[in-house]
Amino acid sequence: MRDRMTKDLTDIVHISSIALTRRTVLGGLSGGLAAMALPLASAAWATTAAHTIRVGDIAVNVISDGHLEVPVAFQLPRTSGSEVDALFKASGIDAPRQLTSPTNVTLVRTQNELVLIDAGAGSTFQATAGRLADNLEAAGIDRGAITKVVFTHGHADHLWGVIDDFDETERFPNASYVISSTEWDFWTHPDALSRMPEVLHGMARGTQRILKRIESRIERRNSGDTIAPGLTYLGTEGHTPGHMSILIDSHNEHLLIGGDALTHSIVSFARPDWPWGSDLDQDVAAGTRRRLLDQLADSRLPLIGFHLPWPGKGYVERNGTAYRFVSM
């Protein structure tokens, strides 16, 4: 399964790169080229304003769900403090004790569908997250108009927001749902809790409860499948066993919605080999990062990262033997 997912990603990104030129990449993402993005020290940047991108005749809105605060010691459990300090110092900033992680949700408008990619965290995961429903309303987007919710994976900050925490109703009442078959099988397996650290058991129970609630309306799909017009599922496993990215393709313009395949604007790019605490299979995730970074740098395929600095869009360039994220 992993070899198939990798082949799908390689083939589709290769096909995309044939059509891409620097003009196409810059045209596909609005806004000017900025310097390498650095993590932000606070949530003051969070905005209710949706950020709009055009990819051919597909409109993509990025909408904030707020942000997460995660201890560095949790995310880099096998990396020494001196190595962490040196990496951040080389980027011109002091190493933080907490990582402030934006949560950038994407809404894709095709000719016939309004597709939400991930549903945010809801209000019970972290107090700083769960802003998606309010920010959709502020942007004038009717949640009832969303026709499909596509999950990159089953972690709380991507899935729990599909259910209202107070009255247990579905926040997107007219939508169907899509998740990868491997991801569904992992989270719904009777022995799922035994396959992850104890610290994640509470989150796993929440994800299981929500998946059970929407089971009758959720499709299970695989890498390489078309999930909506112009949208293709791509296997980028490791963060979770069935983690998916989504390739948007319209009129020879392309954009990768990367989910949590690349989660930090410095660490994921400069040291993709470092084990990341929220990856369920840290070795597989590191391999996926290296392959994905190589492909993105070669093709200049633009991406949106769920946890990259707001609004999460940019491209990858090589930096010696490593890489860096360039915001756009």
Residue, then its C-alpha position, 0 to 999 in steps of 0.5 A: m500500500r505504501d509503495r502504491m501511495t508513493k508511486d501515485l504521488t510521484d506520477i501525479v506531481h511529475i505530470s503536474s511539473i511538465a505543465l508548470t512554469r514559474r509564471t504558472v506557479l506565481g499566477g496560480l497563487s495570488g500575492g507577492l513573494a515573501a521572505m522565508a516564513l518564520p513561526l509567529a510568537s502569538a496569535a495576534w495575526a489570526t483573522t476572520a477574513a478568508h484568503t482567496i486563491r485562484v487555481g485555473d477556474i477553481a476558487v480556493n479560500v483559506i479560512s482560519d480555525g485559530h491556532l494550537e499551542v504545542p510544547v517543543a518537547f512534545q514535537l521534538p522528543r528525540t532531538s537534543g535541546s542544543e540541536v533545537d537551539a542551533l536550528f532556530k538560531a540559524s534562522g535568526i530567532d530564539a528557540p521557543r518552548q511552545l510552538t504556535s501552530p496556525t490551523n489553515v482550513t481550505l474551502v474549494r469551489t468548483q463549478n458544481e461543488l463546494v468542498l471543505i478540506d478538513a473541518g477544524a478542531g471544534s471547541t473542545f480540543q484547545a481554547t485557541a482553536g475551533r474558530l472555523a464556524d464563526n470565520l465561515e460566517a464572517a466571510g459570508i459562507d453558508r455552512g449549509a452550502i458545503t456539499k462535501v467535507v474531505f479529511t486529510h486525516g483523523h486528528a482532532d484539529h482536522l476532524w472534530g469540528v464536523i460536529d457541534d460540541f453543544d447540541e451534537t448536530e452536524r455543522f455541515p448538514n448537507a455535506s457528504y464526507v470523504i476519508s481514506s480507506t486506510e485512515w478509516d480502518f486505522w481509527t475504527h479498528p477495535d484495537a486502535l488505542s493499542r496502536m498509539p501512545e497513551v497520551l493520544h487515547g483521549m483524542a482517538r476516542g473522540t475521533q472514533r465517536i465522530l466517525k461512528r456518527i457520520e459513518s452512513r454518509i462517509e466515503r472511503r477512497n484511496s490514493g489516486d482517486t478523484i474525490a471531486p472535479g479537479l481534486t485528487y487524493l494523494g497518499t502522504e502517509g506517516h503522520t497517520p497511516g492513511h494521511m492524504s494530501i489533495l492535488i487541485d488541477s485546473h487549466n494547467e494550474h496546480l496546488l497541493i493541499g498538504g494537510d500535515a505532511l509538512t507541519h512546521s516552516i523551519v523544522s519540516f524543511a530544514r530537518p525533515d529527518w527529525p522525528w516529529g512527536s505527533d507523527l504516528d509513524q515517525d520513520v515513515a513520516a520522515g521518509t514521506r517528507r523527504r520525498l515530498l520536499d524533493q518533488l515540490a522543489d523540483s516541480r515548484l508545485p505550490l502548496i498550502g500547509f494546514h500548520l504553515p504560517w497564515p495563510g499557509k501558501g508557498y513553495v519549496e526551494r532547496n537550501g544546500t542539502a536541505y530545503r526551505f519554505v518560501s511564503m507567497 
